[in-house]
Amino acid sequence: GDPVIYSLTTDLDFAEYEWNITSTIGNFGSLFNGNNHTISNITITSDTGAKNVNVFYKIQNGTIMNVKFDNISITNNNLTSGKQVGIIGEIQGGYVHNVKVTNINAYGKEGIGGIIGSVTGGVNYISNCQFDNTNAPEGYNIAAKNKYAGGIIGNCQKNSDQERIELHIDNC
């Protein structure tokens, strides 16, 4: 079908919401325009063995733009296969533009990023993005139990089912 456009019209505060990861949801191949609104106070903790723990599971030929995330804590305690932790867990072809992340805590086995856990294939453009933990609560950091952690992107490595991988980062 035709691509869908999601347009945020107000700030979202998840302070009173319990975020449960029960299964892997589908890939996101549409446009999410935050219209410079803020999504805040998300806490996600998975002890259930979920592989991926994040706000957007997987971007595949989709766009996330013009949104700020503040006070986000994402923890995947599955240290056997728990990976690709971040606001966006995985991206395989997509565009992330003008995304600002402040005060984030992200932890898992590998591929842990403040914005994107892992870039795994396709052609990807990351532009005008910011990551800032300067005023984060004590104990907030980006950490991997095994390997691959970073402020904007935790890991860039082509999956075997992908023909190619390109990553273009500009003004971040």
Disulfide bonds with the S-S distance in Angstrom:
none
